[in-house]
Amino acid sequence: MKKSDAAELLLLGAIWGASFLFMRMGANEFGGMALAGVRAIGATICSIPLLFSRRRRIELRTHWFSVVLIGLANSALPFVFFSYAAQSLPSGLSAIFDAIAPLLVAASGWLWLGEKLDAPRISGLVIGFAGVVWLIGGTVGFGHGGAAAGWAMVACVAANVCYTFGAHYSHRRLQEVSALTVATGSQMAAAVMLLPFTIWLWPAKSPSTEAWIAAIGLAALCTSLAYVLFYGLLARIGSAKSMAVLYLIPVFGVLWGALFLHERITLPMGGGCILILLGVALTTGMLHPKAAPLESASAVEKA
């Protein structure tokens, strides 16, 4: 991998990790639904130039139903779930939960779709989900407990379940469609779906300048620009190496939360993060060189 590609991969991890910081900064003032809507609408506006391509317009017209479904599963619902969670959970904790998507993709493919997993990948699932149990159980007992935090963690898991469905569906229905077309079209679909709810649930008190900066950063940097960077990396270094970003997102999510919001890094957060990332490394083949890395679309649409 070239140094420039490695630097861009690091930048992408930092940007996607910052999405949890921005959601934490804006969620309480906007509300979960309104912030999710602003994110999708803003990202769509930023992505309009990408629709000037005749090929992408044709692909969108041909595969519009599948693209809309991906917009619901990979953008609209996860944006709402993670924005809701950001009202109760530290940004670093939400970022760690975001890392479980590859585990769910592998587990569902194994249990319901008949995909085969070898012993290291099965052990990776066990280790990864043990990390999730550690994270949830330990967090409740170390200062972030209560019903609100419990439902917020459920929302984080639900967002990753949506990513799992989107990964399997796009792999079966949209393999021949440009990934950038899917990303752009799905953002448009998410914006249309969330618009009426955003208007309906718009906060009575106007959000502060800081909250607006967070929302704009979430839309322009963590969604629109991040997808352009990611698909550029896919084209240059391939999906297997690009998936390394999955390990950077929770690290940067925790780092940004600690630096800018002074969030405390607890033992459950550290232990859970290590176990989950170790599980992901085994499940995706990163620690099993002789096995082909598990191709996953879960890295494409991240919070």
N, C-alpha and C positions, 0 to 999 in steps of 0.2 A: 504494500500500500504506500502511495506517495505521501510525503510529509504534508502536502496541501490537502489531500483527501483526509488524512488523519486529523488535521486541524479543523476541517469542516465538520467531521464527525463529532469532534469535541464541542464545537460551536452548536451543532444541532442538539446534542444532549443538554447543553446549558440552556438553550432556548426552550426546549420542551420541558425541562425541569422548572424553568421560571413560570410556566403556565400555572402551577399550583400556588406560587407566590402571588401572582396577579389575581387569581380567583379568591384567595384568602383576603387580599386587600380590597376587593370590590364587592364580594358576595353579600356582606351584611348591609351595605347601603343600597345596592341594586335589588337584592333578593336573588335566589337561585335561578328562577325562570327568566327574569329580565336580563340578568348577566349572560345567561346562555344564549338568549336571543340576540343581544348586542354583539356577542362573539361571532355567531354564525352570519349575521347580517354584515358586520364589518369585514369579515373574511371574504364574503362573497363580493363586496364592493372592490376589495383589493385584488381579487382574482379575475375581474372582468376582462382585463387585457388578454388573459389566457384563452378566452373564448373566441378571439379573433381568428383562430385556426379553423379552416374549413373542415379538416378531418375531425376535430373535436366536436364541432356542431353536428356533423353527420352521426358520429358515434352516440352522442346524447339523444338524438332523435330516434335512433334505432334501438337503443337499450334503456330508454327512459325509465321504465318500470323498475328494473333491477337497480339502476342508479339511485332512484328515489328510496328504495328499500335500504340501500347501503347508507344513504343520507340519514335515515331514521336510526339505524343500528349503530353506525360508526361516528355520527356527529350529534344529531339532535338529542337523543336520549343520554349518551354519555356526558355531553355538555351540561345537561340539566342535573344529572346525578352528581357529578363532581362539583358543580357550583353549589348545590344544596349541601354537600358534605363540607365544603369550605366554610360554611357558616358555623360549624361546630368543631372541626378537626384542625390541628396544626397543618400547615402546608406540607411539611416534610412527611407527615404520616400519610396523607393522601397520596403523595408521590410514591411512597413505598408500596401502597396497595396497587398502584397502577402497574407494578411489575409482574402481577400475577396473570396477566392476559395470556402469555405463552403457555403457562401451566394449564389454563382452562382449555386452550385450543388443543393441546396435546391430549388432555384427559378426555375431552368430549369426542375427539377423533378416534381414540382407542376404545372407549366404552360403547359409542353409538354408531360409529361409521366404519368400524372394522379395520382401522389403520393399525399397523403393527408397531410395537415399541419393544426395544431390547431392554435388557436388565438395567443398564446405566440410566436409561431414560425413565424407566419405571421408578427406580430409586430416586431420581430427580423429582418426580411428582410427589413422592412421599416426603422428601426433605422440604420441598417448596411449600406444600400445604401444611406441614408441621410449623414452618415459619409463619404462615398466616394465623394458625391457632395461637402460637406464641404471641404474635403481634396483637391480636384481638384481646386475648385473655390478659396479657400483661398491661396493655394500655388501659383497660377498664380499672385495673388495680393501681395505676401509677398516675393519677391526676387528671385523666381525660374521660372519666366515667360518666354515667348518667344515661338517661334514655335518649337524649339528643345525640350524644356521641355514638351510641349503639346504632341508631338508625342511620347516622352518617356513614358508619363503616359498612352497613348493609348497602347503602347507596353506592359506595366505591366498588363493592363486589358486583352489584348489579350493572354498573358501567362496564366492567370487564366481561360480564356475561354477554352484553351487547356486542362488544368487540369480538368475542368468540364467534357469535353467530355471523357477524359481518365477514370475518376471516374465511369461514367455511363457505358462505354463500358466494362471496366474490371469487373464491378459488374455483367454484364449479360453474358459475354463470358469466363471469366477466374476465376470463383469462385472456381473451382476444382483444379486449378493449384497453386502450392506453390508460396506465395508472393515473396519469395527470388528469385525464378526462373524467375518470371516476371520482377523483378527489375534488375537482372543480364542480362537477355536476352534483355531487352529494352535498357539498357546502351550500349550493343554491337551493337544493331541496330542503335542507335543514333550515335555512333562513326563511323559506316560505312557510314551513310547518310551524316554526316558533314565533313568527311575526304576530299572529293574533293573540297568543298567550302573553307575549312581551308587552303589547299595548294594554291588554286587560290587567296585567299584574304590575304595571309600571309603578315604581315607588311614589308615594304621595309627596315626600320630601325629595327635592332634587339632589342627586348624588354629588359629592364633593369633587373638586378638581382632581384630587389624588385617586379617587375611585374611577373617574373617567380615564385618567392616564393608564390605570391598571387594565380597564376594559379595552382600550385601544391597543395597548401592548399585547393583550391576550388575542385579539383578532388579527392585528397586522403582523406581529412577530411570531407568536406561538402557534398560529394556525396557517395563515397565508404564506409567509416567508418560510416557515418550517417545512411545509410540504414541497416547496420549490427546491429547497436544499436537499431534502430527503430523496426526491426522485432524481435529482442530479447525481447523488451518490449511488443510487441503484443502478443508473446507467453506466457509471464508471467502475465501480468496485463490486457490484453484484449484491444480491439480497443477503447472502450468508454473512458477509463482512458488515453490511449495513445494519444488521440486527444487533451489532455491538452497542448501538444507541440505547437498547433496552436496559443495559447495565449502567448507563450514564444518567438516565432520567431520575431515578430515585436518589442517586448520590447528589446531583445538583439540586434536586428538590429539597433535600434535607439541608444542604449547604446554604441555599438562598434564604430558607426560613430562619436558620440560625443567625445569618449575617444581618438581614434586613428587618426581621420581625422578632429577633431575640428569642426564638423558640428553643426550648430545652430539648437536647437529644438524650432520651432516656434509654435505659438498658433494654426494655422491650423493643424500642425502635431499632436500636443497633443490632440486637440479636435476630429479630425478625427479618431485617433487611439482609443480613448476611445469609441466613438460611434460604430466603426466597431467591436471592440472586444465585446462590449455589445450585438450588433446584432448577432454576431457569437455565443455567449453564449446562447442566447434565441433560435436561430435557431437550434442549435445542441442539445438542451435539457439540457445543463449544469445548467441553472437557472430554470428548470421546472422538478423537481425530479420525478413526477408521470408519465412523458412521457418517452418513451424509447429513448435514445440518437440516433440521426441520424447517421447511419453508413455511413461513407464517405471514399473513397479511396484518397481524395484530400490531405491528410496528408502524403501519402506514397511517392509521388514524388514532393518534394519541391525544390525551388531554393536555 
